[in-house]
Amino acid sequence: EKSFLLVLDVFTTKMISSLFKLSEILTMGITAIEKLEVRRKRFPNSSAIYLIEPNINTISHLLNDLGKNDSTYAIAHIFFTRLLSEQFMDMLSDNSELLARVKTLKEIHLPFICKNSYVLSSEQDSILMKLYSKHNSSEKDRFEAIEGISNRLSSLANNFMKFYEFEI
């Protein structure tokens, strides 16, 4: 029986915690859950499942873990919660050490957290500040905020259409 380490970022930790109990995760072949953002012990003979948001911070950690000779894990299965930008894909594909270790790379389009059986959250606490503040955000920040909202809404609608009769 194969066992894995599960590596989560801040957002996906909240997402997984909203869906599963720790005991349920451990029965699925996960031996440990680790935080991407903290320094971790190396397991050079183990396989890891990364469930992470695609952003510069997580991509940097991923490259640090897998993109060098003394890799943190032997094999990685990487799942991104939303679309991976071309810039981030280029950063990953330019690293031969990382490519040798990656066995799975998927975008699963789940950029939201279940608060309860009726409420989903995208956990974008500062989104209104980015959209409407004249002092603290640039035009680029506003564009990125709108793009983020539209990506999350399209992912939500896409997931609803897979499981429910839902018309847009």
JOBEL-V589113 format. One record per pair of residues at least 24 apart in sequence whose C-alpha atoms are under 10 Angstrom apart, sorted by the first residue. I is the first residue (numbers start at 1). J is the second residue. Records with the same first field share a line. If there is no record, write none. Layout:
I=J ; J
//
This chain:
1=29
2=28 ; 29 ; 30 ; 31 ; 46 ; 47
3=28 ; 29 ; 30 ; 31 ; 32 ; 46 ; 47 ; 48
4=28 ; 29 ; 30 ; 31 ; 32 ; 33 ; 46 ; 47 ; 48 ; 49 ; 75 ; 76 ; 77
5=29 ; 30 ; 31 ; 32 ; 33 ; 34 ; 43 ; 46 ; 47 ; 48 ; 49 ; 50 ; 73 ; 76
6=30 ; 31 ; 32 ; 33 ; 34 ; 35 ; 36 ; 47 ; 48 ; 49 ; 50 ; 51 ; 76 ; 77
7=32 ; 33 ; 34 ; 35 ; 36 ; 37 ; 48 ; 49 ; 50 ; 51 ; 52 ; 76 ; 78
8=33 ; 34 ; 35 ; 36 ; 37 ; 49 ; 50 ; 51 ; 52 ; 53 ; 58
9=34 ; 35 ; 36 ; 37 ; 38 ; 50 ; 51 ; 52 ; 53 ; 54 ; 57 ; 58 ; 61
10=35 ; 36 ; 37 ; 52 ; 53 ; 58
11=51 ; 52 ; 53 ; 81 ; 111 ; 112 ; 113 ; 122 ; 123
12=50 ; 51 ; 52 ; 53 ; 80 ; 81 ; 110 ; 111 ; 112 ; 113
13=51 ; 52 ; 113
14=112 ; 113 ; 114 ; 115 ; 123
15=51 ; 81 ; 110 ; 111 ; 112 ; 113 ; 114 ; 115 ; 121 ; 122 ; 123
16=51 ; 113 ; 114
17=113 ; 114
18=113 ; 114 ; 115 ; 116
19=113 ; 114 ; 115 ; 116
36=61 ; 62 ; 65
37=61 ; 62
39=65
40=65 ; 72
41=72 ; 73
42=70 ; 71 ; 72 ; 73 ; 74
43=71 ; 72 ; 73 ; 74 ; 75
44=70 ; 71 ; 72 ; 73 ; 74 ; 75
45=71 ; 72 ; 73 ; 74 ; 75
46=72 ; 73 ; 74 ; 75 ; 76
47=72 ; 73 ; 74 ; 75 ; 76 ; 77 ; 101 ; 102 ; 103
48=72 ; 73 ; 74 ; 75 ; 76 ; 77 ; 78 ; 102
49=73 ; 75 ; 76 ; 77 ; 78 ; 79 ; 102 ; 104
50=76 ; 77 ; 78 ; 79 ; 80 ; 104 ; 105
51=77 ; 78 ; 79 ; 80 ; 81 ; 106 ; 107 ; 108
52=78 ; 79 ; 80 ; 81 ; 82 ; 107 ; 111
53=79 ; 80 ; 81 ; 82 ; 83 ; 84 ; 107 ; 109 ; 110 ; 111
54=79 ; 80 ; 81 ; 82 ; 83 ; 84 ; 85 ; 88 ; 89 ; 107
55=80 ; 84 ; 85 ; 88
56=87 ; 88 ; 91
59=88 ; 89 ; 91 ; 92
60=88 ; 91 ; 92
62=92 ; 98
63=91 ; 92 ; 95 ; 97 ; 98
64=98
65=98
66=95 ; 96 ; 97 ; 98 ; 99 ; 100 ; 101 ; 102
67=92 ; 94 ; 95 ; 96 ; 97 ; 98 ; 99 ; 100 ; 101
68=95 ; 96 ; 97 ; 98
69=97 ; 98
70=97
71=97 ; 98 ; 101
73=101
74=98 ; 100 ; 101 ; 102
75=99 ; 100 ; 101 ; 102 ; 103 ; 104
76=100 ; 101 ; 102 ; 103 ; 104 ; 105
77=101 ; 102 ; 103 ; 104 ; 105 ; 106
78=102 ; 103 ; 104 ; 105 ; 106 ; 107
79=104 ; 105 ; 106 ; 107 ; 108 ; 109
80=105 ; 106 ; 107 ; 108 ; 109 ; 110 ; 111
81=106 ; 107 ; 108 ; 109 ; 110 ; 111 ; 112 ; 152 ; 155
82=106 ; 107 ; 108 ; 109 ; 110 ; 111 ; 112 ; 148 ; 151 ; 152 ; 155
83=107 ; 108 ; 109 ; 110 ; 111 ; 151 ; 152 ; 155
84=109
108=155 ; 159
109=151 ; 152 ; 154 ; 155 ; 156 ; 158 ; 159
110=152 ; 155 ; 156 ; 158 ; 159
111=148 ; 151 ; 152 ; 153 ; 155 ; 156
112=152 ; 153 ; 155 ; 156
120=156
121=152
122=148 ; 149 ; 152 ; 153 ; 156
124=148 ; 149
//
